[in-house]
Amino acid sequence: MLTLLVIAGAALAVYAVMRASRAGGSSPRTGGQERQWEERILLMTRGNRGALERAVTARRRRFPGATRLELLKMVHDEYVKDRE
């Protein structure tokens, strides 16, 4: 019985570590923020999603470690600067 509890506890600990350290995926808050920044950029590009994705891809090449949210903010700043 004790062995079964130890094994179950170890499995639960491994599962918790895997959940805490998982890479990829975005939290619901981050996903909402991404959509918000996408909408801002789409307003500036008159709904041109292709331009948005090309700009994000270009930024990703320069900043490969950046998250999509960070890239969207960079693209937004670039569009704002170009408008001035």
HTML snippet that shows the backbone in 3Dmol.js (N, CA, C, O; Angstrom):
<script src="https://3Dmol.org/build/3Dmol-min.js"></script>
<div id="view" style="width:600px;height:400px;position:relative"></div>
<script>
const pdb = `
ATOM      1  N   MET A   1       0.827  -1.191   0.000  1.00  0.00           N
ATOM      2  CA  MET A   1       0.000   0.000   0.000  1.00  0.00           C
ATOM      3  C   MET A   1       0.873   1.257   0.000  1.00  0.00           C
ATOM      4  O   MET A   1       0.604   2.213  -0.728  1.00  0.00           O
ATOM      5  N   LEU A   2       1.910   1.240   0.818  1.00  0.00           N
ATOM      6  CA  LEU A   2       2.814   2.382   0.887  1.00  0.00           C
ATOM      7  C   LEU A   2       3.524   2.587  -0.450  1.00  0.00           C
ATOM      8  O   LEU A   2       3.724   3.721  -0.886  1.00  0.00           O
ATOM      9  N   THR A   3       3.899   1.496  -1.091  1.00  0.00           N
ATOM     10  CA  THR A   3       4.571   1.580  -2.386  1.00  0.00           C
ATOM     11  C   THR A   3       3.653   2.239  -3.417  1.00  0.00           C
ATOM     12  O   THR A   3       4.100   3.068  -4.209  1.00  0.00           O
ATOM     13  N   LEU A   4       2.405   1.877  -3.405  1.00  0.00           N
ATOM     14  CA  LEU A   4       1.439   2.455  -4.335  1.00  0.00           C
ATOM     15  C   LEU A   4       1.292   3.964  -4.112  1.00  0.00           C
ATOM     16  O   LEU A   4       1.203   4.724  -5.076  1.00  0.00           O
ATOM     17  N   LEU A   5       1.267   4.390  -2.876  1.00  0.00           N
ATOM     18  CA  LEU A   5       1.175   5.820  -2.569  1.00  0.00           C
ATOM     19  C   LEU A   5       2.423   6.570  -3.014  1.00  0.00           C
ATOM     20  O   LEU A   5       2.332   7.690  -3.517  1.00  0.00           O
ATOM     21  N   VAL A   6       3.594   5.952  -2.829  1.00  0.00           N
ATOM     22  CA  VAL A   6       4.848   6.584  -3.248  1.00  0.00           C
ATOM     23  C   VAL A   6       4.873   6.727  -4.768  1.00  0.00           C
ATOM     24  O   VAL A   6       5.261   7.773  -5.288  1.00  0.00           O
ATOM     25  N   ILE A   7       4.465   5.687  -5.476  1.00  0.00           N
ATOM     26  CA  ILE A   7       4.446   5.742  -6.942  1.00  0.00           C
ATOM     27  C   ILE A   7       3.448   6.797  -7.423  1.00  0.00           C
ATOM     28  O   ILE A   7       3.753   7.562  -8.338  1.00  0.00           O
ATOM     29  N   ALA A   8       2.277   6.843  -6.824  1.00  0.00           N
ATOM     30  CA  ALA A   8       1.273   7.836  -7.205  1.00  0.00           C
ATOM     31  C   ALA A   8       1.775   9.254  -6.914  1.00  0.00           C
ATOM     32  O   ALA A   8       1.558  10.165  -7.713  1.00  0.00           O
ATOM     33  N   GLY A   9       2.435   9.438  -5.786  1.00  0.00           N
ATOM     34  CA  GLY A   9       2.990  10.752  -5.445  1.00  0.00           C
ATOM     35  C   GLY A   9       4.078  11.171  -6.413  1.00  0.00           C
ATOM     36  O   GLY A   9       4.138  12.332  -6.817  1.00  0.00           O
ATOM     37  N   ALA A  10       4.945  10.229  -6.791  1.00  0.00           N
ATOM     38  CA  ALA A  10       6.013  10.534  -7.744  1.00  0.00           C
ATOM     39  C   ALA A  10       5.425  10.887  -9.109  1.00  0.00           C
ATOM     40  O   ALA A  10       5.883  11.825  -9.762  1.00  0.00           O
ATOM     41  N   ALA A  11       4.417  10.142  -9.536  1.00  0.00           N
ATOM     42  CA  ALA A  11       3.782  10.426 -10.820  1.00  0.00           C
ATOM     43  C   ALA A  11       3.122  11.801 -10.806  1.00  0.00           C
ATOM     44  O   ALA A  11       3.196  12.542 -11.786  1.00  0.00           O
ATOM     45  N   LEU A  12       2.490  12.130  -9.711  1.00  0.00           N
ATOM     46  CA  LEU A  12       1.853  13.436  -9.584  1.00  0.00           C
ATOM     47  C   LEU A  12       2.892  14.560  -9.602  1.00  0.00           C
ATOM     48  O   LEU A  12       2.660  15.613 -10.196  1.00  0.00           O
ATOM     49  N   ALA A  13       4.028  14.335  -8.956  1.00  0.00           N
ATOM     50  CA  ALA A  13       5.098  15.335  -8.947  1.00  0.00           C
ATOM     51  C   ALA A  13       5.665  15.532 -10.349  1.00  0.00           C
ATOM     52  O   ALA A  13       5.905  16.666 -10.764  1.00  0.00           O
ATOM     53  N   VAL A  14       5.880  14.447 -11.079  1.00  0.00           N
ATOM     54  CA  VAL A  14       6.395  14.547 -12.446  1.00  0.00           C
ATOM     55  C   VAL A  14       5.389  15.286 -13.328  1.00  0.00           C
ATOM     56  O   VAL A  14       5.767  16.133 -14.138  1.00  0.00           O
ATOM     57  N   TYR A  15       4.125  14.965 -13.166  1.00  0.00           N
ATOM     58  CA  TYR A  15       3.080  15.641 -13.937  1.00  0.00           C
ATOM     59  C   TYR A  15       3.064  17.143 -13.637  1.00  0.00           C
ATOM     60  O   TYR A  15       2.925  17.957 -14.550  1.00  0.00           O
ATOM     61  N   ALA A  16       3.202  17.503 -12.379  1.00  0.00           N
ATOM     62  CA  ALA A  16       3.196  18.919 -11.991  1.00  0.00           C
ATOM     63  C   ALA A  16       4.388  19.653 -12.591  1.00  0.00           C
ATOM     64  O   ALA A  16       4.251  20.784 -13.057  1.00  0.00           O
ATOM     65  N   VAL A  17       5.551  19.018 -12.579  1.00  0.00           N
ATOM     66  CA  VAL A  17       6.746  19.643 -13.156  1.00  0.00           C
ATOM     67  C   VAL A  17       6.574  19.810 -14.661  1.00  0.00           C
ATOM     68  O   VAL A  17       6.942  20.847 -15.214  1.00  0.00           O
ATOM     69  N   MET A  18       6.025  18.816 -15.318  1.00  0.00           N
ATOM     70  CA  MET A  18       5.820  18.911 -16.764  1.00  0.00           C
ATOM     71  C   MET A  18       4.837  20.024 -17.109  1.00  0.00           C
ATOM     72  O   MET A  18       5.053  20.758 -18.073  1.00  0.00           O
ATOM     73  N   ARG A  19       3.776  20.159 -16.347  1.00  0.00           N
ATOM     74  CA  ARG A  19       2.801  21.221 -16.600  1.00  0.00           C
ATOM     75  C   ARG A  19       3.401  22.599 -16.361  1.00  0.00           C
ATOM     76  O   ARG A  19       3.105  23.550 -17.085  1.00  0.00           O
ATOM     77  N   ALA A  20       4.249  22.700 -15.337  1.00  0.00           N
ATOM     78  CA  ALA A  20       4.835  23.998 -15.002  1.00  0.00           C
ATOM     79  C   ALA A  20       5.884  24.425 -16.016  1.00  0.00           C
ATOM     80  O   ALA A  20       6.076  25.619 -16.246  1.00  0.00           O
ATOM     81  N   SER A  21       6.555  23.470 -16.618  1.00  0.00           N
ATOM     82  CA  SER A  21       7.665  23.818 -17.503  1.00  0.00           C
ATOM     83  C   SER A  21       7.350  23.615 -18.970  1.00  0.00           C
ATOM     84  O   SER A  21       8.259  23.647 -19.799  1.00  0.00           O
ATOM     85  N   ARG A  22       6.098  23.410 -19.314  1.00  0.00           N
ATOM     86  CA  ARG A  22       5.784  23.137 -20.710  1.00  0.00           C
ATOM     87  C   ARG A  22       6.079  24.362 -21.557  1.00  0.00           C
ATOM     88  O   ARG A  22       5.796  25.495 -21.168  1.00  0.00           O
ATOM     89  N   ALA A  23       6.648  24.110 -22.713  1.00  0.00           N
ATOM     90  CA  ALA A  23       6.943  25.182 -23.649  1.00  0.00           C
ATOM     91  C   ALA A  23       5.841  25.211 -24.696  1.00  0.00           C
ATOM     92  O   ALA A  23       5.210  24.191 -24.976  1.00  0.00           O
ATOM     93  N   GLY A  24       5.618  26.369 -25.265  1.00  0.00           N
ATOM     94  CA  GLY A  24       4.600  26.485 -26.292  1.00  0.00           C
ATOM     95  C   GLY A  24       3.240  26.732 -25.683  1.00  0.00           C
ATOM     96  O   GLY A  24       3.055  26.668 -24.467  1.00  0.00           O
ATOM     97  N   GLY A  25       2.320  27.008 -26.534  1.00  0.00           N
ATOM     98  CA  GLY A  25       0.979  27.318 -26.052  1.00  0.00           C
ATOM     99  C   GLY A  25       0.978  28.672 -25.369  1.00  0.00           C
ATOM    100  O   GLY A  25       2.025  29.143 -24.925  1.00  0.00           O
ATOM    101  N   SER A  26      -0.140  29.282 -25.285  1.00  0.00           N
ATOM    102  CA  SER A  26      -0.199  30.567 -24.612  1.00  0.00           C
ATOM    103  C   SER A  26      -1.296  30.519 -23.571  1.00  0.00           C
ATOM    104  O   SER A  26      -2.292  29.812 -23.719  1.00  0.00           O
ATOM    105  N   SER A  27      -1.098  31.266 -22.543  1.00  0.00           N
ATOM    106  CA  SER A  27      -2.121  31.325 -21.509  1.00  0.00           C
ATOM    107  C   SER A  27      -3.324  32.073 -22.073  1.00  0.00           C
ATOM    108  O   SER A  27      -3.178  32.827 -23.035  1.00  0.00           O
ATOM    109  N   PRO A  28      -4.488  31.885 -21.505  1.00  0.00           N
ATOM    110  CA  PRO A  28      -5.665  32.598 -22.017  1.00  0.00           C
ATOM    111  C   PRO A  28      -5.479  34.111 -22.000  1.00  0.00           C
ATOM    112  O   PRO A  28      -5.954  34.808 -22.897  1.00  0.00           O
ATOM    113  N   ARG A  29      -4.786  34.619 -20.980  1.00  0.00           N
ATOM    114  CA  ARG A  29      -4.567  36.057 -20.904  1.00  0.00           C
ATOM    115  C   ARG A  29      -3.702  36.519 -22.071  1.00  0.00           C
ATOM    116  O   ARG A  29      -4.000  37.529 -22.709  1.00  0.00           O
ATOM    117  N   THR A  30      -2.624  35.774 -22.351  1.00  0.00           N
ATOM    118  CA  THR A  30      -1.737  36.140 -23.448  1.00  0.00           C
ATOM    119  C   THR A  30      -2.467  36.052 -24.779  1.00  0.00           C
ATOM    120  O   THR A  30      -2.298  36.916 -25.639  1.00  0.00           O
ATOM    121  N   GLY A  31      -3.280  35.009 -24.954  1.00  0.00           N
ATOM    122  CA  GLY A  31      -4.044  34.874 -26.189  1.00  0.00           C
ATOM    123  C   GLY A  31      -4.977  36.047 -26.404  1.00  0.00           C
ATOM    124  O   GLY A  31      -5.129  36.526 -27.528  1.00  0.00           O
ATOM    125  N   GLY A  32      -5.600  36.514 -25.336  1.00  0.00           N
ATOM    126  CA  GLY A  32      -6.474  37.677 -25.435  1.00  0.00           C
ATOM    127  C   GLY A  32      -5.704  38.933 -25.779  1.00  0.00           C
ATOM    128  O   GLY A  32      -6.169  39.767 -26.555  1.00  0.00           O
ATOM    129  N   GLN A  33      -4.531  39.061 -25.202  1.00  0.00           N
ATOM    130  CA  GLN A  33      -3.691  40.216 -25.506  1.00  0.00           C
ATOM    131  C   GLN A  33      -3.226  40.167 -26.955  1.00  0.00           C
ATOM    132  O   GLN A  33      -3.172  41.198 -27.627  1.00  0.00           O
ATOM    133  N   GLU A  34      -2.889  38.967 -27.442  1.00  0.00           N
ATOM    134  CA  GLU A  34      -2.482  38.838 -28.844  1.00  0.00           C
ATOM    135  C   GLU A  34      -3.606  39.287 -29.768  1.00  0.00           C
ATOM    136  O   GLU A  34      -3.370  40.030 -30.721  1.00  0.00           O
ATOM    137  N   ARG A  35      -4.820  38.840 -29.489  1.00  0.00           N
ATOM    138  CA  ARG A  35      -5.961  39.238 -30.324  1.00  0.00           C
ATOM    139  C   ARG A  35      -6.170  40.750 -30.283  1.00  0.00           C
ATOM    140  O   ARG A  35      -6.502  41.367 -31.294  1.00  0.00           O
ATOM    141  N   GLN A  36      -5.973  41.334 -29.112  1.00  0.00           N
ATOM    142  CA  GLN A  36      -6.141  42.784 -28.970  1.00  0.00           C
ATOM    143  C   GLN A  36      -5.122  43.531 -29.832  1.00  0.00           C
ATOM    144  O   GLN A  36      -5.477  44.476 -30.537  1.00  0.00           O
ATOM    145  N   TRP A  37      -3.867  43.111 -29.776  1.00  0.00           N
ATOM    146  CA  TRP A  37      -2.835  43.765 -30.580  1.00  0.00           C
ATOM    147  C   TRP A  37      -3.058  43.503 -32.070  1.00  0.00           C
ATOM    148  O   TRP A  37      -2.820  44.386 -32.894  1.00  0.00           O
ATOM    149  N   GLU A  38      -3.514  42.297 -32.423  1.00  0.00           N
ATOM    150  CA  GLU A  38      -3.820  42.011 -33.826  1.00  0.00           C
ATOM    151  C   GLU A  38      -4.907  42.951 -34.332  1.00  0.00           C
ATOM    152  O   GLU A  38      -4.805  43.484 -35.437  1.00  0.00           O
ATOM    153  N   GLU A  39      -5.944  43.154 -33.528  1.00  0.00           N
ATOM    154  CA  GLU A  39      -7.035  44.042 -33.940  1.00  0.00           C
ATOM    155  C   GLU A  39      -6.531  45.468 -34.139  1.00  0.00           C
ATOM    156  O   GLU A  39      -6.935  46.146 -35.084  1.00  0.00           O
ATOM    157  N   ARG A  40      -5.655  45.920 -33.254  1.00  0.00           N
ATOM    158  CA  ARG A  40      -5.108  47.277 -33.406  1.00  0.00           C
ATOM    159  C   ARG A  40      -4.348  47.409 -34.721  1.00  0.00           C
ATOM    160  O   ARG A  40      -4.494  48.394 -35.445  1.00  0.00           O
ATOM    161  N   ILE A  41      -3.530  46.394 -35.016  1.00  0.00           N
ATOM    162  CA  ILE A  41      -2.733  46.445 -36.247  1.00  0.00           C
ATOM    163  C   ILE A  41      -3.635  46.314 -37.467  1.00  0.00           C
ATOM    164  O   ILE A  41      -3.417  46.987 -38.475  1.00  0.00           O
ATOM    165  N   LEU A  42      -4.645  45.453 -37.382  1.00  0.00           N
ATOM    166  CA  LEU A  42      -5.560  45.296 -38.514  1.00  0.00           C
ATOM    167  C   LEU A  42      -6.308  46.589 -38.808  1.00  0.00           C
ATOM    168  O   LEU A  42      -6.593  46.884 -39.969  1.00  0.00           O
ATOM    169  N   LEU A  43      -6.631  47.363 -37.779  1.00  0.00           N
ATOM    170  CA  LEU A  43      -7.256  48.667 -38.018  1.00  0.00           C
ATOM    171  C   LEU A  43      -6.309  49.588 -38.781  1.00  0.00           C
ATOM    172  O   LEU A  43      -6.737  50.351 -39.648  1.00  0.00           O
ATOM    173  N   MET A  44      -5.038  49.513 -38.458  1.00  0.00           N
ATOM    174  CA  MET A  44      -4.053  50.372 -39.112  1.00  0.00           C
ATOM    175  C   MET A  44      -3.771  49.919 -40.543  1.00  0.00           C
ATOM    176  O   MET A  44      -3.436  50.736 -41.401  1.00  0.00           O
ATOM    177  N   THR A  45      -3.905  48.619 -40.801  1.00  0.00           N
ATOM    178  CA  THR A  45      -3.635  48.087 -42.143  1.00  0.00           C
ATOM    179  C   THR A  45      -4.916  47.892 -42.944  1.00  0.00           C
ATOM    180  O   THR A  45      -4.904  47.263 -44.002  1.00  0.00           O
ATOM    181  N   ARG A  46      -6.022  48.436 -42.435  1.00  0.00           N
ATOM    182  CA  ARG A  46      -7.329  48.334 -43.099  1.00  0.00           C
ATOM    183  C   ARG A  46      -7.733  46.884 -43.325  1.00  0.00           C
ATOM    184  O   ARG A  46      -8.262  46.530 -44.379  1.00  0.00           O
ATOM    185  N   GLY A  47      -7.476  46.044 -42.314  1.00  0.00           N
ATOM    186  CA  GLY A  47      -7.905  44.650 -42.369  1.00  0.00           C
ATOM    187  C   GLY A  47      -7.005  43.728 -43.163  1.00  0.00           C
ATOM    188  O   GLY A  47      -7.389  42.593 -43.447  1.00  0.00           O
ATOM    189  N   ASN A  48      -5.830  44.179 -43.527  1.00  0.00           N
ATOM    190  CA  ASN A  48      -4.918  43.380 -44.347  1.00  0.00           C
ATOM    191  C   ASN A  48      -4.131  42.419 -43.454  1.00  0.00           C
ATOM    192  O   ASN A  48      -3.055  42.757 -42.961  1.00  0.00           O
ATOM    193  N   ARG A  49      -4.677  41.219 -43.253  1.00  0.00           N
ATOM    194  CA  ARG A  49      -4.021  40.228 -42.397  1.00  0.00           C
ATOM    195  C   ARG A  49      -2.701  39.762 -43.007  1.00  0.00           C
ATOM    196  O   ARG A  49      -1.772  39.423 -42.274  1.00  0.00           O
ATOM    197  N   GLY A  50      -2.606  39.739 -44.321  1.00  0.00           N
ATOM    198  CA  GLY A  50      -1.357  39.344 -44.978  1.00  0.00           C
ATOM    199  C   GLY A  50      -0.217  40.273 -44.597  1.00  0.00           C
ATOM    200  O   GLY A  50       0.894  39.822 -44.316  1.00  0.00           O
ATOM    201  N   ALA A  51      -0.494  41.569 -44.589  1.00  0.00           N
ATOM    202  CA  ALA A  51       0.530  42.536 -44.193  1.00  0.00           C
ATOM    203  C   ALA A  51       0.932  42.329 -42.741  1.00  0.00           C
ATOM    204  O   ALA A  51       2.109  42.427 -42.392  1.00  0.00           O
ATOM    205  N   LEU A  52      -0.054  42.041 -41.899  1.00  0.00           N
ATOM    206  CA  LEU A  52       0.224  41.779 -40.484  1.00  0.00           C
ATOM    207  C   LEU A  52       1.143  40.578 -40.334  1.00  0.00           C
ATOM    208  O   LEU A  52       2.152  40.649 -39.631  1.00  0.00           O
ATOM    209  N   GLU A  53       0.801  39.477 -40.990  1.00  0.00           N
ATOM    210  CA  GLU A  53       1.603  38.256 -40.858  1.00  0.00           C
ATOM    211  C   GLU A  53       2.990  38.421 -41.465  1.00  0.00           C
ATOM    212  O   GLU A  53       3.964  37.891 -40.929  1.00  0.00           O
ATOM    213  N   ARG A  54       3.095  39.148 -42.579  1.00  0.00           N
ATOM    214  CA  ARG A  54       4.421  39.392 -43.169  1.00  0.00           C
ATOM    215  C   ARG A  54       5.293  40.214 -42.227  1.00  0.00           C
ATOM    216  O   ARG A  54       6.485  39.944 -42.078  1.00  0.00           O
ATOM    217  N   ALA A  55       4.694  41.211 -41.598  1.00  0.00           N
ATOM    218  CA  ALA A  55       5.453  42.044 -40.662  1.00  0.00           C
ATOM    219  C   ALA A  55       5.902  41.240 -39.448  1.00  0.00           C
ATOM    220  O   ALA A  55       7.030  41.397 -38.982  1.00  0.00           O
ATOM    221  N   VAL A  56       5.020  40.375 -38.931  1.00  0.00           N
ATOM    222  CA  VAL A  56       5.378  39.536 -37.782  1.00  0.00           C
ATOM    223  C   VAL A  56       6.482  38.564 -38.174  1.00  0.00           C
ATOM    224  O   VAL A  56       7.416  38.345 -37.403  1.00  0.00           O
ATOM    225  N   THR A  57       6.385  37.979 -39.368  1.00  0.00           N
ATOM    226  CA  THR A  57       7.413  37.042 -39.830  1.00  0.00           C
ATOM    227  C   THR A  57       8.758  37.743 -39.984  1.00  0.00           C
ATOM    228  O   THR A  57       9.794  37.187 -39.620  1.00  0.00           O
ATOM    229  N   ALA A  58       8.745  38.953 -40.518  1.00  0.00           N
ATOM    230  CA  ALA A  58       9.995  39.701 -40.671  1.00  0.00           C
ATOM    231  C   ALA A  58      10.625  39.994 -39.309  1.00  0.00           C
ATOM    232  O   ALA A  58      11.840  39.890 -39.142  1.00  0.00           O
ATOM    233  N   ARG A  59       9.792  40.357 -38.346  1.00  0.00           N
ATOM    234  CA  ARG A  59      10.311  40.610 -36.993  1.00  0.00           C
ATOM    235  C   ARG A  59      10.813  39.324 -36.349  1.00  0.00           C
ATOM    236  O   ARG A  59      11.800  39.342 -35.615  1.00  0.00           O
ATOM    237  N   ARG A  60      10.140  38.209 -36.619  1.00  0.00           N
ATOM    238  CA  ARG A  60      10.558  36.931 -36.028  1.00  0.00           C
ATOM    239  C   ARG A  60      11.948  36.534 -36.530  1.00  0.00           C
ATOM    240  O   ARG A  60      12.727  35.927 -35.795  1.00  0.00           O
ATOM    241  N   ARG A  61      12.253  36.875 -37.771  1.00  0.00           N
ATOM    242  CA  ARG A  61      13.591  36.574 -38.297  1.00  0.00           C
ATOM    243  C   ARG A  61      14.657  37.369 -37.554  1.00  0.00           C
ATOM    244  O   ARG A  61      15.756  36.869 -37.315  1.00  0.00           O
ATOM    245  N   ARG A  62      14.335  38.598 -37.193  1.00  0.00           N
ATOM    246  CA  ARG A  62      15.301  39.435 -36.470  1.00  0.00           C
ATOM    247  C   ARG A  62      15.353  39.119 -34.992  1.00  0.00           C
ATOM    248  O   ARG A  62      16.399  39.273 -34.361  1.00  0.00           O
ATOM    249  N   PHE A  63      14.239  38.680 -34.429  1.00  0.00           N
ATOM    250  CA  PHE A  63      14.146  38.376 -32.997  1.00  0.00           C
ATOM    251  C   PHE A  63      13.546  36.977 -32.815  1.00  0.00           C
ATOM    252  O   PHE A  63      12.375  36.855 -32.454  1.00  0.00           O
ATOM    253  N   PRO A  64      14.329  35.924 -33.058  1.00  0.00           N
ATOM    254  CA  PRO A  64      13.771  34.565 -33.026  1.00  0.00           C
ATOM    255  C   PRO A  64      13.288  34.115 -31.650  1.00  0.00           C
ATOM    256  O   PRO A  64      12.457  33.211 -31.566  1.00  0.00           O
ATOM    257  N   GLY A  65      13.776  34.707 -30.590  1.00  0.00           N
ATOM    258  CA  GLY A  65      13.368  34.292 -29.250  1.00  0.00           C
ATOM    259  C   GLY A  65      12.153  35.023 -28.711  1.00  0.00           C
ATOM    260  O   GLY A  65      11.677  34.714 -27.618  1.00  0.00           O
ATOM    261  N   ALA A  66      11.647  35.986 -29.463  1.00  0.00           N
ATOM    262  CA  ALA A  66      10.527  36.798 -28.985  1.00  0.00           C
ATOM    263  C   ALA A  66       9.212  36.036 -29.111  1.00  0.00           C
ATOM    264  O   ALA A  66       9.039  35.213 -30.009  1.00  0.00           O
ATOM    265  N   THR A  67       8.302  36.321 -28.204  1.00  0.00           N
ATOM    266  CA  THR A  67       6.970  35.722 -28.273  1.00  0.00           C
ATOM    267  C   THR A  67       6.148  36.450 -29.332  1.00  0.00           C
ATOM    268  O   THR A  67       6.514  37.541 -29.772  1.00  0.00           O
ATOM    269  N   ARG A  68       5.053  35.848 -29.732  1.00  0.00           N
ATOM    270  CA  ARG A  68       4.187  36.488 -30.730  1.00  0.00           C
ATOM    271  C   ARG A  68       3.643  37.808 -30.201  1.00  0.00           C
ATOM    272  O   ARG A  68       3.500  38.768 -30.959  1.00  0.00           O
ATOM    273  N   LEU A  69       3.343  37.863 -28.919  1.00  0.00           N
ATOM    274  CA  LEU A  69       2.843  39.101 -28.326  1.00  0.00           C
ATOM    275  C   LEU A  69       3.891  40.209 -28.440  1.00  0.00           C
ATOM    276  O   LEU A  69       3.561  41.339 -28.801  1.00  0.00           O
ATOM    277  N   GLU A  70       5.135  39.894 -28.139  1.00  0.00           N
ATOM    278  CA  GLU A  70       6.207  40.887 -28.253  1.00  0.00           C
ATOM    279  C   GLU A  70       6.382  41.329 -29.702  1.00  0.00           C
ATOM    280  O   GLU A  70       6.588  42.511 -29.974  1.00  0.00           O
ATOM    281  N   LEU A  71       6.299  40.382 -30.627  1.00  0.00           N
ATOM    282  CA  LEU A  71       6.433  40.719 -32.044  1.00  0.00           C
ATOM    283  C   LEU A  71       5.295  41.626 -32.503  1.00  0.00           C
ATOM    284  O   LEU A  71       5.515  42.571 -33.261  1.00  0.00           O
ATOM    285  N   LEU A  72       4.088  41.338 -32.044  1.00  0.00           N
ATOM    286  CA  LEU A  72       2.950  42.186 -32.410  1.00  0.00           C
ATOM    287  C   LEU A  72       3.132  43.607 -31.891  1.00  0.00           C
ATOM    288  O   LEU A  72       2.812  44.572 -32.585  1.00  0.00           O
ATOM    289  N   LYS A  73       3.640  43.732 -30.682  1.00  0.00           N
ATOM    290  CA  LYS A  73       3.890  45.072 -30.134  1.00  0.00           C
ATOM    291  C   LYS A  73       4.940  45.807 -30.956  1.00  0.00           C
ATOM    292  O   LYS A  73       4.810  47.006 -31.205  1.00  0.00           O
ATOM    293  N   MET A  74       5.983  45.088 -31.379  1.00  0.00           N
ATOM    294  CA  MET A  74       7.022  45.703 -32.212  1.00  0.00           C
ATOM    295  C   MET A  74       6.439  46.177 -33.542  1.00  0.00           C
ATOM    296  O   MET A  74       6.734  47.281 -33.998  1.00  0.00           O
ATOM    297  N   VAL A  75       5.615  45.339 -34.155  1.00  0.00           N
ATOM    298  CA  VAL A  75       4.993  45.695 -35.432  1.00  0.00           C
ATOM    299  C   VAL A  75       4.094  46.915 -35.248  1.00  0.00           C
ATOM    300  O   VAL A  75       4.106  47.823 -36.079  1.00  0.00           O
ATOM    301  N   HIS A  76       3.325  46.941 -34.177  1.00  0.00           N
ATOM    302  CA  HIS A  76       2.453  48.086 -33.906  1.00  0.00           C
ATOM    303  C   HIS A  76       3.283  49.357 -33.760  1.00  0.00           C
ATOM    304  O   HIS A  76       2.952  50.389 -34.344  1.00  0.00           O
ATOM    305  N   ASP A  77       4.352  49.282 -32.986  1.00  0.00           N
ATOM    306  CA  ASP A  77       5.209  50.458 -32.806  1.00  0.00           C
ATOM    307  C   ASP A  77       5.789  50.928 -34.135  1.00  0.00           C
ATOM    308  O   ASP A  77       5.902  52.128 -34.384  1.00  0.00           O
ATOM    309  N   GLU A  78       6.156  49.974 -34.985  1.00  0.00           N
ATOM    310  CA  GLU A  78       6.706  50.319 -36.294  1.00  0.00           C
ATOM    311  C   GLU A  78       5.658  51.040 -37.150  1.00  0.00           C
ATOM    312  O   GLU A  78       5.970  52.041 -37.796  1.00  0.00           O
ATOM    313  N   TYR A  79       4.426  50.539 -37.158  1.00  0.00           N
ATOM    314  CA  TYR A  79       3.367  51.193 -37.927  1.00  0.00           C
ATOM    315  C   TYR A  79       3.064  52.582 -37.378  1.00  0.00           C
ATOM    316  O   TYR A  79       2.838  53.511 -38.152  1.00  0.00           O
ATOM    317  N   VAL A  80       3.055  52.740 -36.060  1.00  0.00           N
ATOM    318  CA  VAL A  80       2.798  54.051 -35.461  1.00  0.00           C
ATOM    319  C   VAL A  80       3.904  55.024 -35.849  1.00  0.00           C
ATOM    320  O   VAL A  80       3.638  56.175 -36.195  1.00  0.00           O
ATOM    321  N   LYS A  81       5.143  54.554 -35.789  1.00  0.00           N
ATOM    322  CA  LYS A  81       6.272  55.415 -36.142  1.00  0.00           C
ATOM    323  C   LYS A  81       6.205  55.819 -37.615  1.00  0.00           C
ATOM    324  O   LYS A  81       6.515  56.960 -37.959  1.00  0.00           O
ATOM    325  N   ASP A  82       5.801  54.890 -38.488  1.00  0.00           N
ATOM    326  CA  ASP A  82       5.704  55.196 -39.915  1.00  0.00           C
ATOM    327  C   ASP A  82       4.586  56.188 -40.215  1.00  0.00           C
ATOM    328  O   ASP A  82       4.664  56.932 -41.192  1.00  0.00           O
ATOM    329  N   ARG A  83       3.554  56.204 -39.390  1.00  0.00           N
ATOM    330  CA  ARG A  83       2.439  57.132 -39.606  1.00  0.00           C
ATOM    331  C   ARG A  83       2.809  58.567 -39.254  1.00  0.00           C
ATOM    332  O   ARG A  83       2.215  59.508 -39.781  1.00  0.00           O
ATOM    333  N   GLU A  84       3.776  58.739 -38.374  1.00  0.00           N
ATOM    334  CA  GLU A  84       4.139  60.097 -37.925  1.00  0.00           C
ATOM    335  C   GLU A  84       4.949  60.822 -38.951  1.00  0.00           C
ATOM    336  O   GLU A  84       5.335  61.971 -38.734  1.00  0.00           O
TER     337      GLU A  84
END
`;
const viewer = $3Dmol.createViewer("view");
viewer.addModel(pdb, "pdb");
viewer.setStyle({}, {cartoon: {color: "spectrum"}});
viewer.zoomTo();
viewer.render();
</script>
